[in-house]
Amino acid sequence: MTTETLDHLRTQISTLSESERATLARELIMSLDGPRDDSVEQAWNEEIVHRVSKIKSGKATLLSREEFRSKMRKRLGQ
């Protein structure tokens, strides 16, 4: 694809609404991901159910946003 073609596409894209650009971006990213793997989606769904169950049963340790950020900064040495 030529630079001229890319510039033309950028110009056209800039006229789209924010939601249209978001939809286009999502579709472009999905086109790079390869074929969908339903087993991955199922595994994530099971993980979500598992985590929610731990929270509801009181077995999970929850952190506030500030606690989480503090721990991550310590890990990253910041």
N, C-alpha and C positions, 0 to 999 in steps of 0.2 A: 504494500500500500504506500502510496506516495505521501510526502509531507503535505502536499496540496489537498489531497483527499482527507487526510487527518484533520487539517485545519478546517475544512468544510464541515466535517462531522462535528468538531468541537463547536463551531458557530451554530449549527443546528441544535445541538444538545443544550447550549446555553439559553435557548429560547423556551425550553421545556419548564414546566412547573417543578417545584421541589419534589413533589410526590412522583411525578413522571420520571425525573432523574433518578430518584431512589429506586423505582421499579426497574429502570434500565440498568442501573448499577448492580442490583441484585441478580438480574438475569445474566449479565456479563460474568459476574463472579461464579454463578452456578454453572455457566458454560465451561469454566476452567476446572471445576471440581471433578469432572468425569461422571460416570453413571452413578445413580443413587443406589445406596446399599441399605435396604430395608432392615437388615439385621442390626446395623448401627443405630438406626432410629429406635428400634425395639429395645436395644440395650440401654440407650439413654432414657427411654420411658421407664424401664425397670429401675434404673438408678434413681430417677426422680421419685418414684413411688417408695423406694427404700429409704431415701433421705427424709421424705415427708413423714414416713412412719416413725423414724428415729426421733424426729422433732416432736411429734405428737405423743410419743411414749415417754418423753423426757430423757432419752438416752443420748441425745446430741448436745454438744456444748456449743451454744450460739455466741457469736461475738458481735459487738456493735461495730459500726463502720470505722470508728476511731481506733478500736482495739485491733481490728484487722489491718488497717493501714500502718499502725505502729509496728505490728509483728512483721509485716512485709518490708517495711523500711529497715528494720533490724536485720532481716535476712539478706537484704540487698546492700547492707553496709552504709545506709544513708542516715 
